[in-house]
Each structure stands twice: as C-alpha cells, then as structure tokens.
C-alpha cells in the first residue's frame, strides 16, 4: 500500500451506555468515503485509541472494513510494549486492514533513543507485521518527535511505507522529505498546515478536519493537484480555523463537530469530558463561518 490523498482518522462512537457503537462507526465511514475521501484510519488519537480495549478495536475494524470494502483502511496499533504492538499488527492484518499506523511508545520516554530503543522497536514491528507500517510522530502526546535521521533509516525497511507527522511544525515535516521515495510517503496530520505540507512535497493527509469537513479537505487537495493555487489558498483559508479552533481544542470538540454535520460523534469516554452547550454552540458557529454544512448521506438507516 502506498498512502495517497486524504484519510479520515475517525472518531469512535459510543452509545448511551458507553459501549462502542459499531453500526454508527460503519455509517460514518460510508458517508466519509462517499464524500470523496481515500480511506479511513481506525484507532488513532482522534479515535480515542488509548481508551479502547482489544475487543473494541477488533469490532471497529470488522465493522468499518465491511462498510468500505473497496477503500483503504489503516489500523492504529501503537502500544507501550513492542510485544503488544506486534500482536495488534497481526490482529489488524487478520481483520482486513491494508496498513497499520504505529505511534512510538512514549511512557518511558527517557529510553526512546533514536539509535537504541526506538529503532529496535520499529524494526521489530515492521519485521513481524503482515501489513505495511506507517510511522506516526505526534509530539503533542509523545513529548518528542521522531528524528529525521531515524526516519530516513527506517524508510529503507521493506515494510515501512510512510510517516504521519502531526507536529504542525513545517521544519520537522520538511526534515522528513529527503526520506520520501517511490516506496516511502510523507503524510501530514495537521489540517492547518495541509496546503503548506502538500507544497513542501507531502503526498497525503490523515486529517481530523476530514471527519466533519471531508469535502473541504478534498477541495484543498484537488486544487493543489490541479495547480490552481488561488482555489487551494481559498479552501485552505476556510479549513484552517477548523483545525485551530476545533481539532486543536481536543476530541470533545471534534465529536461535537461530527454531530453537527449529521454524522454520529456521540459522547467521549472518561476521563475525557463532553462539551457543554456553550462549547457546542461555539463549534457550530465555526463550522458556519467556514461554510461547512451537513455531510451528504450522513443519516442512513440503522444497520
């Protein structure tokens, strides 16, 4: 698998009893693909991955894989132990994922040396994974970023196919660009820097803004590919506040936005807390200002 285009790192819907709502997850995925996205990412940061157990991960993958059989599905597998991460990679392959997204272990951050534990971890995971591995660097949660030399070295591995950089720092993203090749892709995870990242050479985005504004993210990408700089700038100007004022505020804001466009966001899982009504109203006003309306086909009959 060679990542390209735009992927939605989907939220995980929970029902009123706090259980994963796989039917809603499937409907959301179908609607996002129908809106023009290239694939779905399950159990990423926006999907509340650290709060899901293994059976819930498997159930989400089963439901979404069946809902979008002809589009790319990437499964988040990052864990604090290499053993756990490998087990998740193997389970993802069994469940039909096309690739896996692997955030670096970071609890024991002092041990995450580029030439030591991190390199050994990623090589072990890539060696054991039946599916291609996408590296995932998100300093906001990891409290460090993957170094450019480490990424360049890992990019040569036959089973490592790309890196998602969610730093929002163009200096970091551009430091990864020399590693890009026919077999290794640089992706951005930052909606505010999406167009800048594409112009710097990134080939794809895994964007939380695409969870609730898929058509707008598509406009940015397509205008860039078409060489229409003015249209790309205009679309990015609408998308940037969605990233800085909704996504950057956390998963409760993203889920409120997903609800507002007719998809199923639903409650977050503790210890996260949902937005109050004032917060939801703020999210709606930002969506209106950026000309984001309902996602077509969002409200589908229950499965």
Secondary structure, DSSP 8 states (H G I E B T S, - for coil): ----EEEEE----B-TTS-B-HHHHHHHHHHHHHTT-SEEEESSTTTTGGG--HHHHHHHHHHHHHHTTTSEEEEE---SSHHHHHHHHHHHHHTT-SEEEEE---TTGGG--TTTHHHHHHHHHHHH-SSEEEEEE-HHHHSS---HHHHHHHTTSTTEEEEEE-S--HHHHHHHGGG-BTTBEEEE--STTHHHHHHHT--EEE-GGGGT-HHHHHHHHHHHHHT-HHHHHHHHHHHHHHHHHTGGG-HHHHHHHHHHTTS------TTS----HHHHHHHHHHHHHTT----TT-S----
